């Protein structure tokens, strides 16, 4: 038996006992206005929330990117269609110069300002992290109160990639100074689209 196999055998032999998953039902936090709470929390961590009636309103929020002919990638239908063809990218490193990425989110969480994102409509998932400026788009009706409600809506096993993102990248480890964009997007805008449920 090789050293590797011996180590794996020892690990398997000493695995902890399986325990049932926790129950998501309970008296969890609720908000009179989840969207207002989501907006307040996301603004507090450096994000920016806009409530719009249609995706056609989004380009107007990024005139400086269009006017300066910057590198824009959108995976949201109806927003900068034809600006860049993501299907031509075979190496994710080719996206290292992206200035603005406009990507779909699935749901938002009011208690922490987080947005659940997956690779379902974003073929190259590093886009969420390589871009200088990140914009996420989701239905206003999909802003939920808390993480317990969020986990009732998602099944992480369905996708190869899924994560929660809240606010732009930041760190305060360097001389106790807050630095944005140290290891990800420098800014983050979230667009909540009004719909019949919202």
Secondary structure, DSSP 4 states (H G I P E B T S, - for coil): --HHHHHHHHHHHTPPPP-PPPP--S-----TTHHHHHHHHHHHTT-EEEEES-GGGSGGGGHHHHHTT--EEE-STTSSTTS--GGG--SGGGGTT-SEEEEE--EEETTTTEEEEESSS-SSTTHHHH-SEEEEEEEGGGEESSHHHHHHH--GGGSS-EEEE-SS-EE--STT--EETSSS-SEEEEEEEP-TT-
